Each structure stands twice: as C-alpha cells, then as structure tokens.
Amino acid sequence: MAKRTPVGTFGKGRRGISTPGWALRGAAAGAAGSTALNAVTYLDMAVRGRGTSSTPEQTVEALAAKAHLPIPGEGDTRDNRVQGLGPLTGLAAGVGVGVLVGLARATGFRSQPLVGTLLTTAGVLVAANGPMTVLGITDPRTWSATAWISDLVPHLAYGAVVKTTMDAFDRL
C-alpha cells in the first residue's frame, strides 16, 4: 500500500520495473538533464558573452593529484586531455544523480513535480559543486548573486528535465 507524505508518495508504482531498470531509466534521465544543463549554460554564455569556467579542469587536476594518478602527455596534449576530462566530470555527476533518482523511484518514491524538481536540483548542485568546494577550488559562500543565478538556473533546468523524464517513464 502506498503512503502519502507532504514530500511525495512512497510505495510500489503501477509498473513492474526492476531496480536495475529504474537505475537505467534514471541514467537516461540524468543524461537528458545534463544536456539541458549544458544547453542553458551555453545559451547564457552566448547571450552574455561570458567565458567558460575553469573549475571543471581545476577539479580534474586536483582529483588526479589526490589520487596520485598522472594525466599523461605534456604541453598542449596534456592540457587538451584535462579540458576534455573537465566536462566529463559534469556528465558523470549528472548521470550519477539520475541513477540515484531512478533508485529512489525503484523504492516507490513519487514526488510532486515542484518537490521532485527541487530535490533533484539540490542533488545535482551538491554533486557538481561539492567536490570543487571540498577541494578548495571554489567557495559558494563568496559567490555574487550573478554567479549564483548563472549556476542555479542551468541546474534547475537539469532538475526539471530529470523529474519530467522520470514521470514520463511511469506513464509508459
């Protein structure tokens, strides 16, 4: 029997989808959300004429140093690898949060659209910004209002797309 709470409903859904099936659906929703996040980010860059952030590359460098894993190559070759790995960390975070959303769905959790969007947005903000904050690359407490909006709006797009996609899987 499903139990309703102010946050959402817990209990088995209408579908007989396995836990791995929900995790896979969550990964797909996370990939779709990451695409939305990137589209909103690139649109913001194009409209405002702002440059890219170097924090993903700094995160790759810091993680490689902490793990004692050298990034192969020298000069431009190594720099290009780091530039390629930076955005991949964002995709990994986006797909990973999607998997977690899928696993929550597998337990029977269903939330209202706004609640689900905000919970997913919070999750991806932590997944994306948490490692950079822990590594000392950035400190959200020092961000300006413009910087917060530039970070929050694309992540809200991610949350909305993931929530909408996961809800669509229930209707199939």
N, C-alpha and C positions, 0 to 999 in steps of 0.2 A: 504494500500500500504506500502511495506517495504521501509525503508530509510537506505541507506548505509552510514556508517561513517568510519573514519580511524580505530576505535576500533572494530567495528563489524556492524551487521545489526540489526535494530530494526523493529519489525512488526510481524504480525502473521505468524507462520510457516505453513507447509503443513498439519500438523496433528491437529485434533480437540480434543486435550488433555486438560482437565480441569486444573485449578490452583492446586487443591489438587493432581491431577495425576502427574503433574510436580514436586510438592514438594516430593511426594513419590519416584519418579524416582531419584530425587536429593539425597534423603536419601540413596537409594541403591547405587548410585554412590559414595556418601561420605563414605559408609561402605567399598566399594571396594577400594577406595583411602586410607582409614585408614589401610586396610590390606596390601596394597603396601608399605605404610609408615613404618609399623611395620616390614615387611619383609626386607626392605632396612636397617632399623636400626639394626635389629638382625644380618643381614649379616655383617654389619660394625663392630658390637661387636665381632662377631666370627673371622673375618679376623684380626682385630687389637688387639684383646684380651682385649678390654676395658670393664669396668664395666657399670652397669646401672646408670642412672641418678636418683638422689633422689628428683629432683624438683617436679615431679608429687605428691609424697607423702607430700612434704612440702606445696604444693598448697592446698591439701585436708585439712591438719592441719590448715592452715591459713584461708581458707574459712569457715571451721567449727567454728573456733574461732570468725570470723567476724559475722557469722550468729547466734552465741550463741547456736549451736547445738552440743551437746557432741557426740563423737564417742563411742559407747558402748564397754564395755569389759575392761580388764586390761591385762597388760603384753603382752605376745605373741599373745593373741587373738585380742587385740586392734590393735597391730602392723600389724597383718595379714590383718585385715579389711582395714587399711589405705593403705597397699601395694596393695590390691585388688581395692580399690577406685581410686588410682592414675591413673592407665592405663584407667579406665573407663572415667575419665575426658577427656583424649585424644580422646577416641572413641566418646564421646558426642560432642567434638569440631569438629571432622571430619564429623560426620553425620550432625551436625548442619550447617556447611559450605556447605555441599552437598545440604541440603534443601534450603539454600539461592541461590545456583547456580540454582536449579530447579525453584525457584520462579522468578529468572531473566529470565530463559528460558520461563516461562509462560507469561511474558510480551512481548515476541517475540524477546528478545536479543539473537543474534547468533554472536559469535566472531570467528576470525581466530584461527587456532589451537595454535600457539605460544602465541597470546594475551590472549586467554582463559586459557591456562596453567599458564601463569604468573599471571593473575588476581586471579585465584583460589589459586595458591601457596601463593600469598600475603595475601589473606583472611585467609587461614588456619594458616599461620605464626602468624598473629595478634591474631587469636582465640586461638592458643596454647600458645604463648609466652606473649601475652598481659596481661592476669590475673597474671601470675607469675611476670611480670615486675612491674605492678601496686602494687602488694602485697609486693614488695621488695625482692622477692626470688631470682631473677636474674636481671642482667643488661646487655642487649646485647651490649651496648657500650663498655663493658670491655672484651668481648669475644675475644679469639685469632682467627686467621684465621682458624686453625684446628677445633675449636669449631663451627665456623660459617658454615664451609663445612659440618661438622657432623650433623648440624641442617638443613641446606638448602637442601642438596641432598635428604633426605627422604621426605621432604615437596614438592620438585619438582616432585618426583615420585607420590605423592598424587595428585598434580595438573594435571599431565599428565593423570593419570588413570581417574580422575573425568571428565576431558574435553573429553577424548576419549569415556567414557561411555555415557555421555550426548549426544554427537554427534551421537552415535550409536542408541539412542532412537529416533532420528529424522528419521533414515533410516528404522525403523521397519515398 
